[in-house]
Amino acid sequence: MSTIRRQSIISSLIVYIGFGLGGINTLLFARFLTLDENGLTGMFVSIGSIMFAFANVGTPSFINKFYPYYRDNLPDKKNDMMTLSLLGTGIAFLLVIVGGIVFKPLVIQKFGNNSAGVVKYYYWIFPFGLGQSLFTVLEAYGWQRNRAVLTSFLRECQWRLLNLLLILGLALGILRGFDLFVKLYSFTYLLIALIMTVALMARKQLHFTFSISRVTRKFASRIKSMILLAWTGSVMFNLSFYFAQIVIASVVPGGLDAVAVFTFGQFVASLIMAPQRGVAAAAIGPLSQAWKDKDYGRIGRIYTRSSINQLVFSIVIFILVALNFRDAILFFGIPHKYLAGESVFLIIGLNRVIDMGTGLNTQIIGTSTYWRFDFVTGMILVAFTIPLNYWLAKHYGIMGPAIADILTFSLYNAIRCIFLYRKFHMQPFNSRTIYTLLLGAGTYALAYFCFRSQTGFLWMIIRSVSILALYGGGAVLLRLSEDSDALWLAIRKKLRL
């Protein structure tokens, strides 16, 4: 567990630095791009992610599940896993391009009036989607090669640094106009995919061979069935997760303006998820090995500790952002129209807390022999998400997809938790879960009633310090997390306290 703890702590710190950069970018995007232009960048991410879902052909799941078998039975130079993964993704993306050309008239019909920017820059979304597809495959492989810190840095920091350079270039007049900005923006993921490739090859951790290995031959039938179901499940999940922006751009008055406000609230809510990315990146490799070794005790410990660790951190981040949302927008000079994103944040943010509190159920199921269940839950998720998003967006605007998000993903996580309990008698909750929820509720209520009439930057700082002192002190005294205790003891030792 110490390896997971160390890598997850470092990865989580990188993720938070990345989110800090993302916050700066969000501020600058809001300041120097119109709502319509800002909404278009959100559409790039949403549509690009759906393109990736179709193009990845289940390869991240294939890598996560079968890498230990390839590593234990083949020398690196004869390992054909990445050759198959990248080649399959490349071919699948060619089919995505063909599909994009065929269905362009439908895109014009759905977005032409409400979100004209999507139609204008439609073909520039494809290099963005290709970059996401290639990088995500390389990222899954990097996790297995214990490069979680590097993958976290590239996704969370390097990509946002590129965006920062682009928006500063636009603000300072170096880039002449939004047209050049958005075209350069479309290649940012391709650049970090290239950096990842070079880094792996420099460490001699990435090799290509065009000979089919004996491991591939041995597991061919299992690999094919897994890829098919994992691929379908990935498509279902990404459609559910990113469908909101697409339906908002299509049916909500304001089109890309509404997308910008929704995406702003959604991004702020994603701050809550930061620890999960680091923990998941560090845990994938050990989980794959534990399933191979049938070490169910280790899997159960990872499940329980990931749940309480993530819950402890997610609640305090939710409280900090929820009570400082309006003051932050007013202080940093973000256009007041973005205040409408507060309600979006509160609903989606609460959903992110629920998701974090249920632990690494996705990663545990995905690396187990029951990975087919991803397909089942994906089908359930998309069956509820798409119609709910559409109907609620038409009736409640940008609040509709936020409501759909918490309803559908709560159901999704509940089903997966019940499945793990019934199959393996694993469940992530204990008495510390209750104490954490009570501590969070008490901290929120006390901070709200003490500071609700105080506004401005100074009070924002005082409010935040008070929340951290109260919640952090309570978490340490109640010893809510073993890993937090270990981190606190390490800090005390370093500082000789």
C-alpha positions as CSV (number, residue, x, y, z in Angstrom):
1,M,0.0,0.0,0.0
2,S,3.0,2.3,0.6
3,T,3.7,2.4,-3.1
4,I,0.2,3.3,-3.9
5,R,0.2,5.9,-1.1
6,R,3.4,7.5,-2.3
7,Q,2.5,7.6,-6.0
8,S,-1.1,8.7,-5.3
9,I,0.0,11.5,-3.0
10,I,2.5,12.8,-5.6
11,S,0.0,12.3,-8.4
12,S,-2.7,14.1,-6.4
13,L,-0.3,17.0,-5.7
14,I,0.3,17.2,-9.5
15,V,-3.4,17.0,-10.2
16,Y,-4.0,19.9,-7.8
17,I,-1.3,22.0,-9.4
18,G,-2.9,21.2,-12.7
19,F,-6.3,22.3,-11.4
20,G,-4.6,25.5,-10.2
21,L,-3.4,26.0,-13.8
22,G,-6.9,25.1,-14.9
23,G,-8.4,27.7,-12.6
24,I,-6.1,30.3,-14.1
25,N,-7.0,29.2,-17.6
26,T,-10.7,29.3,-16.7
27,L,-10.3,32.9,-15.4
28,L,-8.4,33.9,-18.5
29,F,-10.7,32.1,-20.9
30,A,-13.7,33.9,-19.2
31,R,-11.9,37.2,-19.4
32,F,-10.5,37.1,-23.0
33,L,-12.9,34.9,-24.8
34,T,-16.6,35.6,-25.4
35,L,-19.1,33.2,-23.9
36,D,-19.7,31.8,-27.4
37,E,-15.9,31.2,-27.9
38,N,-15.5,29.7,-24.4
39,G,-18.4,27.4,-25.0
40,L,-16.7,26.2,-28.2
41,T,-13.6,25.0,-26.3
42,G,-15.9,23.1,-24.0
43,M,-17.5,21.4,-27.0
44,F,-14.0,20.4,-28.2
45,V,-13.5,18.5,-25.0
46,S,-16.9,16.9,-25.0
47,I,-17.0,15.8,-28.7
48,G,-13.3,14.9,-28.6
49,S,-14.0,12.6,-25.6
50,I,-16.8,10.9,-27.4
51,M,-14.6,10.4,-30.5
52,F,-12.0,8.8,-28.1
53,A,-14.7,6.5,-26.8
54,F,-15.4,5.2,-30.3
55,A,-11.7,5.1,-31.3
56,N,-10.1,3.4,-28.3
57,V,-11.7,0.0,-29.1
58,G,-11.4,-1.1,-25.5
59,T,-7.6,-0.9,-25.5
60,P,-7.2,0.9,-22.1
61,S,-9.2,-2.0,-20.4
62,F,-7.2,-4.5,-22.4
63,I,-3.9,-3.0,-21.1
64,N,-5.2,-2.7,-17.5
65,K,-6.4,-6.3,-17.4
66,F,-3.7,-8.2,-19.4
67,Y,-0.5,-6.3,-18.9
68,P,0.7,-8.5,-16.0
69,Y,0.4,-11.6,-18.3
70,Y,2.4,-10.0,-21.0
71,R,5.0,-8.7,-18.6
72,D,5.5,-12.0,-16.8
73,N,5.7,-14.1,-20.0
74,L,7.5,-11.9,-22.6
75,P,10.6,-9.8,-22.8
76,D,9.9,-6.2,-23.5
77,K,11.0,-6.3,-27.1
78,K,8.6,-9.1,-27.9
79,N,5.7,-7.6,-26.1
80,D,3.1,-6.7,-28.9
81,M,0.5,-5.2,-26.6
82,M,1.2,-1.5,-27.5
83,T,1.6,-2.3,-31.2
84,L,-1.9,-3.9,-31.2
85,S,-3.4,-1.1,-29.0
86,L,-2.1,1.9,-31.0
87,L,-2.6,0.3,-34.3
88,G,-6.2,-0.6,-33.4
89,T,-6.9,2.9,-32.1
90,G,-5.4,4.4,-35.3
91,I,-7.6,2.3,-37.6
92,A,-10.7,2.9,-35.5
93,F,-10.1,6.7,-35.6
94,L,-10.0,6.5,-39.4
95,L,-13.5,5.1,-39.2
96,V,-14.5,7.9,-36.8
97,I,-13.3,10.4,-39.4
98,V,-15.4,8.7,-42.1
99,G,-18.4,8.7,-39.8
100,G,-17.8,12.4,-39.1
101,I,-17.9,13.2,-42.8
102,V,-21.0,11.1,-43.4
103,F,-22.9,12.7,-40.5
104,K,-21.8,16.3,-41.0
105,P,-25.2,17.3,-42.5
106,L,-26.9,16.1,-39.3
107,V,-24.4,18.3,-37.3
108,I,-25.3,21.3,-39.4
109,Q,-29.0,20.6,-38.9
110,K,-28.7,20.3,-35.1
111,F,-26.1,23.0,-34.3
112,G,-26.3,25.4,-37.3
113,N,-28.7,27.8,-35.8
114,N,-28.0,27.5,-32.0
115,S,-24.2,26.9,-32.0
116,A,-22.7,28.0,-35.4
117,G,-19.2,27.8,-34.1
118,V,-19.4,24.0,-33.8
119,V,-20.2,23.8,-37.5
120,K,-17.5,26.3,-38.5
121,Y,-14.7,24.5,-36.6
122,Y,-16.1,21.0,-37.0
123,Y,-13.1,19.4,-38.7
124,W,-10.7,20.9,-36.3
125,I,-12.2,18.8,-33.5
126,F,-10.8,15.6,-35.1
127,P,-7.1,16.2,-34.3
128,F,-8.2,17.1,-30.8
129,G,-10.1,13.8,-30.5
130,L,-7.2,11.8,-32.1
131,G,-4.8,13.3,-29.5
132,Q,-7.1,12.3,-26.7
133,S,-7.4,8.8,-28.1
134,L,-3.6,8.2,-28.4
135,F,-2.7,9.8,-25.1
136,T,-5.3,7.8,-23.2
137,V,-3.9,4.5,-24.6
138,L,-0.4,5.6,-23.7
139,E,-1.5,6.8,-20.3
140,A,-3.0,3.3,-19.5
141,Y,0.3,1.7,-20.4
142,G,2.2,4.3,-18.4
143,W,0.2,3.4,-15.3
144,Q,1.3,-0.2,-15.7
145,R,4.9,0.8,-16.1
146,N,4.7,2.8,-12.8
147,R,4.8,6.1,-14.6
148,A,1.6,7.4,-12.9
149,V,3.4,10.7,-11.9
150,L,4.5,11.4,-15.5
151,T,1.0,10.6,-16.9
152,S,-0.6,12.8,-14.3
153,F,1.8,15.6,-15.0
154,L,1.2,15.5,-18.8
155,R,-2.6,15.3,-18.5
156,E,-3.1,17.7,-15.6
157,C,-0.2,20.2,-15.9
158,Q,1.4,20.0,-19.4
159,W,-1.8,20.2,-21.3
160,R,-3.0,23.2,-19.2
161,L,0.3,24.9,-19.6
162,L,-0.1,24.7,-23.4
163,N,-3.6,26.2,-23.0
164,L,-2.2,28.9,-20.8
165,L,0.4,29.8,-23.4
166,L,-2.3,30.0,-26.1
167,I,-4.7,32.2,-24.1
168,L,-1.8,34.5,-23.0
169,G,-0.7,34.7,-26.7
170,L,-4.2,35.7,-27.6
171,A,-4.5,38.2,-24.8
172,L,-1.1,39.8,-25.6
173,G,-1.8,40.0,-29.3
174,I,0.8,37.4,-30.3
175,L,-1.9,35.2,-31.7
176,R,-3.9,37.2,-34.1
177,G,-7.5,36.3,-33.4
178,F,-9.6,33.4,-32.1
179,D,-9.4,31.6,-35.4
180,L,-5.6,30.8,-35.0
181,F,-6.1,30.2,-31.3
182,V,-8.7,27.4,-31.8
183,K,-6.7,25.8,-34.6
184,L,-3.6,25.5,-32.4
185,Y,-5.8,24.4,-29.5
186,S,-6.9,21.4,-31.5
187,F,-3.3,20.0,-31.6
188,T,-2.6,20.3,-27.8
189,Y,-3.4,16.6,-27.0
190,L,-1.4,15.4,-29.9
191,L,1.6,17.2,-28.5
192,I,1.4,15.6,-25.1
193,A,0.8,12.2,-26.7
194,L,4.1,12.7,-28.6
195,I,5.9,13.8,-25.3
196,M,4.6,10.6,-23.6
197,T,5.8,8.4,-26.5
198,V,9.3,10.0,-26.4
199,A,9.5,9.7,-22.6
200,L,8.6,6.0,-22.6
201,M,11.0,5.2,-25.5
202,A,13.8,7.1,-23.9
203,R,13.4,4.9,-20.8
204,K,13.2,1.8,-23.1
205,Q,9.8,1.1,-21.8
206,L,8.0,1.2,-25.1
207,H,8.8,-1.2,-28.0
208,F,7.0,-2.1,-31.2
209,T,6.9,-5.5,-32.8
210,F,4.8,-6.7,-35.6
211,S,5.0,-10.3,-34.7
212,I,2.0,-11.8,-32.9
213,S,3.2,-13.0,-29.5
214,R,2.3,-16.4,-27.9
215,V,0.5,-14.5,-25.1
216,T,-1.8,-12.8,-27.6
217,R,-2.4,-16.1,-29.3
218,K,-3.2,-17.8,-26.0
219,F,-5.6,-15.2,-24.7
220,A,-7.0,-14.1,-28.2
221,S,-10.6,-15.2,-27.6
222,R,-10.7,-13.6,-24.1
223,I,-9.1,-10.4,-25.4
224,K,-11.5,-10.1,-28.2
225,S,-14.6,-10.6,-26.0
226,M,-13.2,-8.2,-23.4
227,I,-12.4,-5.5,-26.0
228,L,-15.8,-5.7,-27.5
229,L,-17.6,-5.3,-24.2
230,A,-15.2,-2.8,-22.7
231,W,-15.4,-0.7,-25.9
232,T,-19.2,-0.7,-25.8
233,G,-19.1,0.2,-22.2
234,S,-16.7,3.0,-22.8
235,V,-18.9,4.5,-25.5
236,M,-21.9,4.3,-23.2
237,F,-20.1,5.9,-20.3
238,N,-18.6,8.7,-22.3
239,L,-21.9,9.4,-24.1
240,S,-23.5,9.7,-20.7
241,F,-20.7,11.9,-19.2
242,Y,-20.3,14.3,-22.1
243,F,-23.8,14.3,-23.6
244,A,-24.8,17.3,-21.5
245,Q,-22.8,19.9,-23.4
246,I,-24.0,18.5,-26.7
247,V,-27.7,18.7,-25.8
248,I,-27.2,22.1,-24.3
249,A,-25.6,23.4,-27.5
250,S,-28.5,21.9,-29.5
251,V,-31.6,22.8,-27.5
252,V,-31.0,25.4,-24.8
253,P,-31.4,29.0,-25.8
254,G,-28.0,30.7,-26.1
255,G,-26.3,27.6,-27.4
256,L,-22.6,27.9,-26.8
257,D,-23.1,30.7,-24.3
258,A,-25.1,28.3,-22.1
259,V,-22.4,25.6,-22.7
260,A,-19.8,28.1,-21.4
261,V,-21.7,28.7,-18.1
262,F,-22.5,25.0,-17.6
263,T,-18.9,24.0,-18.4
264,F,-17.6,26.6,-15.9
265,G,-19.7,25.1,-13.1
266,Q,-18.8,21.6,-14.2
267,F,-15.0,22.4,-14.2
268,V,-15.2,23.9,-10.7
269,A,-17.0,20.7,-9.6
270,S,-14.2,18.6,-11.1
271,L,-11.8,20.1,-8.5
272,I,-13.5,17.7,-6.1
273,M,-12.4,14.7,-8.3
274,A,-8.7,15.6,-8.3
275,P,-7.6,13.1,-5.6
276,Q,-9.4,10.3,-7.5
277,R,-7.2,10.7,-10.6
278,G,-4.0,10.4,-8.6
279,V,-5.3,7.4,-6.6
280,A,-6.7,5.6,-9.6
281,A,-3.5,6.1,-11.6
282,A,-1.4,4.6,-8.8
283,A,-3.8,1.8,-8.0
284,I,-4.5,0.3,-11.5
285,G,-1.2,-1.6,-11.6
286,P,-1.4,-3.1,-8.1
287,L,-5.1,-4.0,-8.7
288,S,-4.3,-5.8,-11.9
289,Q,-1.6,-7.8,-10.2
290,A,-3.8,-8.5,-7.1
291,W,-6.5,-10.0,-9.3
292,K,-3.9,-12.1,-11.1
293,D,-2.6,-13.4,-7.8
294,K,-6.1,-13.8,-6.3
295,D,-5.1,-11.5,-3.4
296,Y,-8.7,-10.5,-2.5
297,G,-7.6,-9.1,0.9
298,R,-5.4,-6.5,-0.8
299,I,-8.2,-5.6,-3.2
300,G,-10.6,-5.1,-0.3
301,R,-8.1,-2.9,1.5
302,I,-7.5,-0.7,-1.6
303,Y,-11.3,-0.4,-2.0
304,T,-12.0,0.6,1.6
305,R,-9.0,3.0,1.9
306,S,-9.6,4.6,-1.4
307,S,-13.2,5.3,-0.3
308,I,-12.4,7.0,3.0
309,N,-9.4,8.9,1.6
310,Q,-11.4,10.3,-1.3
311,L,-14.4,11.1,0.8
312,V,-12.3,13.0,3.4
313,F,-10.7,15.2,0.6
314,S,-13.8,15.6,-1.6
315,I,-16.0,16.9,1.2
316,V,-13.6,19.7,2.3
317,I,-13.0,20.8,-1.3
318,F,-16.8,20.9,-1.8
319,I,-17.3,23.1,1.3
320,L,-14.4,25.4,0.4
321,V,-15.7,26.0,-3.2
322,A,-19.4,26.1,-2.3
323,L,-18.9,28.9,0.3
324,N,-16.5,30.9,-1.8
325,F,-18.0,30.6,-5.3
326,R,-19.7,34.0,-5.6
327,D,-16.9,35.9,-3.9
328,A,-14.3,34.3,-6.1
329,I,-16.1,35.3,-9.3
330,L,-16.7,38.9,-8.2
331,F,-13.1,39.3,-6.9
332,F,-11.4,37.9,-10.0
333,G,-13.5,39.9,-12.4
334,I,-15.2,37.0,-14.1
335,P,-18.3,38.2,-16.1
336,H,-21.4,38.0,-13.9
337,K,-23.1,35.7,-16.3
338,Y,-20.9,32.9,-14.9
339,L,-22.7,33.3,-11.5
340,A,-25.4,31.1,-13.0
341,G,-22.9,28.3,-12.9
342,E,-23.1,28.2,-9.0
343,S,-26.3,26.0,-9.0
344,V,-24.7,23.7,-11.6
345,F,-21.6,23.4,-9.4
346,L,-23.7,22.6,-6.2
347,I,-25.5,19.7,-7.9
348,I,-22.7,18.3,-9.9
349,G,-20.3,18.8,-7.0
350,L,-22.5,16.9,-4.6
351,N,-22.6,14.1,-7.2
352,R,-18.7,14.1,-7.3
353,V,-18.6,13.7,-3.5
354,I,-20.9,10.6,-3.8
355,D,-18.7,9.2,-6.6
356,M,-15.5,9.7,-4.6
357,G,-17.1,8.2,-1.5
358,T,-17.8,4.9,-3.3
359,G,-14.1,4.3,-3.9
360,L,-12.4,2.8,-6.9
361,N,-15.3,0.5,-7.9
362,T,-14.7,1.3,-11.6
363,Q,-11.1,0.3,-11.5
364,I,-11.7,-2.8,-9.4
365,I,-14.4,-4.1,-11.7
366,G,-12.4,-3.2,-14.8
367,T,-9.4,-5.2,-13.7
368,S,-11.4,-8.2,-12.5
369,T,-12.8,-11.2,-14.3
370,Y,-16.2,-9.5,-14.2
371,W,-15.2,-6.7,-16.5
372,R,-18.2,-7.6,-18.6
373,F,-20.3,-5.9,-15.9
374,D,-18.9,-2.5,-17.2
375,F,-21.0,-3.2,-20.3
376,V,-24.1,-3.8,-18.3
377,T,-23.8,-0.7,-16.1
378,G,-22.8,1.3,-19.1
379,M,-26.0,0.3,-20.9
380,I,-28.1,1.2,-17.8
381,L,-26.3,4.5,-17.5
382,V,-26.9,5.6,-21.1
383,A,-30.5,4.3,-21.1
384,F,-31.3,6.8,-18.4
385,T,-28.9,9.6,-19.1
386,I,-29.6,10.5,-22.7
387,P,-33.4,10.9,-22.5
388,L,-33.2,12.5,-19.0
389,N,-30.6,15.1,-20.2
390,Y,-32.6,15.9,-23.3
391,W,-36.0,16.2,-21.5
392,L,-34.6,18.1,-18.5
393,A,-32.5,20.5,-20.6
394,K,-35.5,21.5,-22.7
395,H,-37.5,22.2,-19.5
396,Y,-34.9,23.5,-17.1
397,G,-32.0,24.8,-19.2
398,I,-28.5,24.2,-17.9
399,M,-29.9,23.0,-14.6
400,G,-31.5,20.0,-16.3
401,P,-28.3,18.1,-17.3
402,A,-26.9,18.8,-13.8
403,I,-30.0,17.2,-12.2
404,A,-29.7,14.3,-14.7
405,D,-26.0,13.9,-13.7
406,I,-26.7,13.4,-10.0
407,L,-29.6,11.1,-10.6
408,T,-28.0,8.8,-13.1
409,F,-24.5,8.6,-11.7
410,S,-25.8,7.9,-8.2
411,L,-27.8,5.0,-9.6
412,Y,-24.7,3.9,-11.5
413,N,-22.5,3.9,-8.5
414,A,-25.1,2.2,-6.3
415,I,-25.4,-0.7,-8.7
416,R,-21.6,-1.2,-8.9
417,C,-21.3,-1.1,-5.1
418,I,-24.0,-3.7,-4.7
419,F,-22.4,-5.9,-7.3
420,L,-19.0,-5.9,-5.6
421,Y,-20.7,-6.7,-2.2
422,R,-22.7,-9.6,-3.6
423,K,-19.9,-11.1,-5.6
424,F,-16.9,-10.6,-3.3
425,H,-18.4,-9.3,0.0
426,M,-16.4,-6.1,-0.5
427,Q,-17.9,-2.8,0.5
428,P,-16.1,0.5,1.0
429,F,-17.9,1.9,4.0
430,N,-17.3,1.8,7.8
431,S,-17.9,3.9,10.9
432,R,-15.3,6.4,9.6
433,T,-17.6,7.1,6.7
434,I,-20.4,8.3,9.0
435,Y,-17.9,10.4,11.1
436,T,-16.6,12.1,7.9
437,L,-20.1,12.9,6.7
438,L,-21.0,14.4,10.1
439,L,-17.8,16.4,10.3
440,G,-18.4,17.7,6.9
441,A,-22.0,18.7,7.6
442,G,-21.0,20.4,10.9
443,T,-18.2,22.3,9.3
444,Y,-20.4,23.5,6.4
445,A,-23.2,24.6,8.7
446,L,-20.8,26.4,11.2
447,A,-18.9,28.2,8.4
448,Y,-22.1,29.2,6.6
449,F,-23.8,30.8,9.6
450,C,-20.6,32.5,10.9
451,F,-19.6,34.0,7.5
452,R,-22.8,34.3,5.4
453,S,-23.0,38.1,5.7
454,Q,-19.3,38.6,5.1
455,T,-18.0,39.2,1.5
456,G,-14.8,40.2,-0.2
457,F,-11.4,38.7,-0.7
458,L,-10.2,39.1,2.9
459,W,-13.3,37.3,4.2
460,M,-12.8,34.6,1.6
461,I,-9.4,33.9,3.0
462,I,-10.6,34.0,6.6
463,R,-13.5,31.7,5.8
464,S,-11.2,29.2,4.0
465,V,-8.6,29.1,6.7
466,S,-11.4,28.6,9.3
467,I,-12.9,25.7,7.3
468,L,-9.5,24.0,6.8
469,A,-8.6,24.4,10.5
470,L,-12.0,23.1,11.7
471,Y,-12.3,20.2,9.2
472,G,-8.6,19.3,9.1
473,G,-8.3,19.3,12.9
474,G,-11.4,17.2,13.2
475,A,-10.1,14.7,10.6
476,V,-6.8,14.3,12.5
477,L,-8.4,14.0,15.9
478,L,-11.0,11.4,14.7
479,R,-8.2,9.6,12.7
480,L,-10.5,9.3,9.7
481,S,-7.9,8.1,7.3
482,E,-4.9,5.8,7.9
483,D,-3.1,7.3,5.0
484,S,-3.8,10.8,6.2
485,D,-2.4,9.8,9.6
486,A,0.7,8.4,7.9
487,L,1.2,11.6,5.9
488,W,0.6,13.8,9.0
489,L,3.2,11.7,11.0
490,A,5.7,12.1,8.1
491,I,5.2,15.9,8.1
492,R,5.6,16.1,11.9
493,K,8.8,14.0,11.6
494,K,10.2,16.2,8.9
495,L,9.3,19.4,10.9
496,R,10.5,17.8,14.1
497,L,7.2,18.6,15.8
